[in-house]
Each structure stands twice: as structure tokens, then as C-alpha cells.
């Protein structure tokens, strides 16, 4: 009787699976000076003074609009923190280059 070897990814899954809850915690925190959103170890903090606009989005479909859920990037240069389908917020943040001059804004879309 010969037992086949387990798939090569199975040991990796055993090691990685216990770490997944670290990334499952999604949070949004607003203070007097900043906005922080994202997952436990992969979040973004933005100074409120740097936000140039915040626009509500009625419906975001994670799969159709972003190719899935989690931290996503699209071809328009936007970063999405998508944790479910539904309403979201689009934030435009002013950015500065190394010399202190303004450059193209950064756009974030997030929901919870």
C-alpha cells in the first residue's frame, strides 16, 4: 500500500492559516487630525488637512469593480480597501513631490 505525497502547498497552508485573522480585522478610525482605514497590518493614515474631497459611492461590487475583495488597485491609479459589496467612500488626497510641490492626487476607495 503506497500513500501519495500531500500536495506541495499543504504545509504552506498549515503555516499561513493561523496568521490570516491578523488581516481579517478591518477598521476605520477618525481623530481630530487624521483618518485611518484598512486592515490590522495594512492600513492607510491620511491627515484630514490633506483630503481635498470625499464622495459617497452608492454601490461597490468587489468582484466586478475591483476584481475581488481586500486591498486592490485599478488601472486609474486608485487604491481600494474593499471588504464587502455595498456603499463606499471615495477620498481624494493631495500629494506633494520631494521638493514640496503638488503632484497628482492619490485616490482611495474604502467601505466597511
N, C-alpha and C positions, 0 to 999 in steps of 0.2 A: 504494500500500500504506500503510494507516494503522495505527499501533500504538496500542492503548488505553493510557490513563494507568494507572499502577500504583494499587492501592488506597491510599487516604489513610493507612492505618495502617502500611503497609510501611516508610516512612522511620523512623517511631517505633520499630518493631520492630528495625531495624538499629541504632538508637542505644541501646535498652534492653537488648537481648540480651546484650551483653558485660558488663553490670552484674549480671546475675542470679546468677552464682556467689557474689557477696557475701552473698546471702541464703540460699544453699543450705547453708552451714556451720551446723550445729546443734550446740550444746554444752551440757553440764551441768558446772558447777564447784562443788565444795563445799570451803569452807575452814573454819577453826576458828570463824569468826564469821558466815559468810554462805553462801547458796545462790544461784547464778546459773544461769539456764536460758534458752534461746531461740536466736535466730539472731544472726549476727555483729553487725548494727547494730540489732537489735530484740530485746533481751533484758531480763529482769527480774532484779533482785538483791533478795533478801529477807534481812534479818537473822535468824539462827537463833532468837534470843530472841523474835521476833515470830510465829513459827509456833506455832499452837495445836494443830493436828493434821495428820497425814499419813496418808492411807489408800490402800492399793493398790487399783487397779481391774483386774480380770481381763482385760477386753477393751474396747477403744475402737475403734469403727468411724468413721474420719474423716468419711466421707460421710454415714452415717446419723445419727451422734450430733452432729456439728459442722457439717455442710454442706460439708465439704471438709477440706483439709489446710493447714497454715500457722498463722498467728495467727488465732484465731477467738473470737467472742463468742456467748454464747447468751442466751436470754430470762431465765434465772435469775441473770444478772449474773456468770457465771463467764467467765474468760478461758482459752482453750485454746491451748497450743503443741503442735499435733498434727503429727507428722512421718511417722507410719505407723499402720497398724492394729495392734492388739495391746495389751499391758498398759500401764498408765499409773499415775501417782501424782496424787492429789488433795490439795492443800495448802490449809489454811485459815489465813489470816494476819490477825492483829488489826490494826485500823486506828485511828488517832486523828484527831479533828477538829482544827480550827485552834486551839481552846482547850486541847488536850491531853486531852480526854475521849475515851473509846472510842466508836466508831460501828460500823456494820455491818461484819463481816469481809469481806475480799476472798478469793475462791476462785480458785485456779489449777489447771489440769489439764495435765500435760505427760507426754510419753513420748519415747523415742528408740530 
